[in-house]
Amino acid sequence: MFLIIILVLVFLVAFVLSHIAKKRFPEKVNKIIPYNFMVLGGLFCYLSTKAINNVDELVLFGGIVFFVYGIFLLSKQARLHKKDLR
């Protein structure tokens, strides 16, 4: 239960801070945020393998979610860039 709370809080903090930063520095943040979520996902996946007995599935799932969200943001960014070029 404790890990669920940590995963949700980390995601909410990262999500809220990214939206606040987008309003202040949109051109810089839009390039950096997807990679930050992907790195965060990689860190959670790495931490899941450091469990005492075996892989901690909840932390692994959280890492996968962060990583997929980062990829989603990158694809969204690429689509917007293609639309701007037209």
C-alpha positions as CSV (number, residue, x, y, z in Angstrom):
1,M,0.0,0.0,0.0
2,F,2.9,2.3,0.8
3,L,4.4,1.8,-2.7
4,I,1.1,2.7,-4.3
5,I,1.0,6.0,-2.5
6,I,4.6,6.8,-3.4
7,L,4.0,6.0,-7.1
8,V,0.8,8.1,-7.3
9,L,2.5,11.0,-5.5
10,V,5.6,10.9,-7.7
11,F,3.4,10.9,-10.8
12,L,1.2,13.7,-9.6
13,V,4.1,15.9,-8.6
14,A,5.8,15.3,-11.9
15,F,2.6,15.9,-13.8
16,V,1.8,19.1,-11.9
17,L,5.3,20.5,-12.1
18,S,5.4,19.8,-15.8
19,H,2.2,21.8,-16.4
20,I,3.4,24.7,-14.2
21,A,6.7,24.7,-16.1
22,K,5.0,24.6,-19.5
23,K,3.2,27.8,-18.7
24,R,6.4,29.6,-17.8
25,F,8.9,28.2,-20.3
26,P,6.9,26.4,-23.0
27,E,9.6,26.2,-25.6
28,K,12.2,24.6,-23.3
29,V,9.9,22.4,-21.3
30,N,8.2,20.8,-24.2
31,K,11.5,19.4,-25.4
32,I,12.7,18.2,-21.9
33,I,9.6,16.8,-20.2
34,P,9.1,13.6,-22.2
35,Y,12.7,12.5,-21.6
36,N,12.3,13.2,-17.9
37,F,9.3,10.9,-17.7
38,M,11.3,8.2,-19.6
39,V,14.2,8.5,-17.2
40,L,11.8,8.3,-14.3
41,G,10.3,5.2,-15.7
42,G,13.7,3.7,-16.2
43,L,14.6,4.4,-12.6
44,F,11.5,2.8,-11.3
45,C,12.1,-0.3,-13.5
46,Y,15.6,-0.5,-12.1
47,L,14.4,-0.1,-8.5
48,S,11.9,-2.9,-9.1
49,T,14.8,-5.3,-9.7
50,K,16.4,-4.3,-6.4
51,A,13.6,-5.9,-4.4
52,I,14.8,-8.3,-1.7
53,N,13.4,-11.6,-3.0
54,N,12.3,-10.9,-6.5
55,V,10.9,-8.3,-8.9
56,D,8.5,-5.9,-7.2
57,E,5.6,-5.9,-9.7
58,L,4.0,-2.7,-8.6
59,V,7.2,-0.6,-8.9
60,L,7.9,-2.3,-12.3
61,F,4.3,-1.4,-13.5
62,G,4.8,2.2,-12.3
63,G,8.1,2.4,-14.2
64,I,6.5,1.1,-17.3
65,V,3.7,3.6,-17.0
66,F,6.1,6.5,-16.7
67,F,8.1,5.2,-19.7
68,V,5.0,4.8,-21.8
69,Y,3.8,8.3,-20.9
70,G,7.2,9.7,-21.9
71,I,6.9,8.0,-25.3
72,F,3.3,9.3,-25.7
73,L,4.6,12.8,-25.1
74,L,7.4,12.4,-27.6
75,S,4.9,11.1,-30.2
76,K,2.6,14.0,-29.5
77,Q,5.5,16.4,-29.9
78,A,6.4,14.8,-33.2
79,R,2.9,15.1,-34.5
80,L,2.7,18.8,-33.5
81,H,6.0,19.4,-35.2
82,K,4.8,17.8,-38.4
83,K,1.6,19.8,-38.3
84,D,3.6,23.0,-37.9
85,L,5.7,22.2,-40.9
86,R,2.7,21.9,-43.2
